[in-house]
Amino acid sequence: MGNRRKFDIAFVGLKPGIHEFNYEVDQKFFTDYQQDSGAAIEFNDCEAIIKLKLEKNTSFMMLKFEVGGSVNVICDRCGNTLTMNLWDEFNMVVKQVENPDEMNESEEDPDIYYISRTESHLHLADWIYEFVSLSIPMQRMCSEQEMGGPQCNKEILSMLKKMESGVIENNHPLQKGLEQFKNKNN
């Protein structure tokens, strides 16, 4: 990814203390990331704002990522596009050590990451991708008050109501074959 450099921080030149950084990522960031890594994207039209507070200390750094913005996802209930707000916070501790690869392999806490003492830059693109992805709610449905509104697929909602009431018309031959097993178990 050619534009990953804009997500790098040259921390060597920073004085000890708190430093703030702001990043905006859009769908292009995720599309490029998918092409480079093969990761699957389950959303579109992402407009994310990441605020990063970096507290630099002598041998470690505390990072606090605040993710905000919006993203379009597919509704779990009706299958239509649904705009969801992003909001989450993530904390990381980055420690400088002699053997970062060994330390990262043996570290059980996912919020601690090790880099080499000779490293001069923090590479944030992977974390930004991960944290924005984790900010998208697992359950992707509109609220009960919004259900059936203009953004919902009325045909699918009607079919779901029929299924709940048990009044489904099954004309498919496989479905009829399954019904005989259902009746045997009763």
Number of C-alpha atoms within 10 A of each C-alpha: 12 6 10 14 13 11 17 14 16 11 16 13 9 12 12 14 11 14 14 11 12 12 13 13 16 16 16 13 18 21 15 15 19 14 11 10 9 10 11 11 12 10 17 18 14 22 19 22 20 22 17 19 17 22 18 19 13 10 10 16 20 16 20 18 21 20 24 19 18 21 22 19 21 17 19 14 16 22 15 17 19 18 20 19 15 21 19 15 16 15 16 17 16 18 19 17 16 12 12 16 13 10 16 15 10 9 12 9 9 10 12 15 19 20 20 13 13 10 12 14 15 15 15 15 18 11 14 20 14 11 19 27 16 16 21 20 14 8 9 18 22 19 8 8 7 11 16 15 11 8 15 20 17 15 9 14 16 12 13 15 12 13 12 9 8 9 10 12 9 10 8 8 8 9 11 11 10 10 11 10 10 9 8 7 6 5
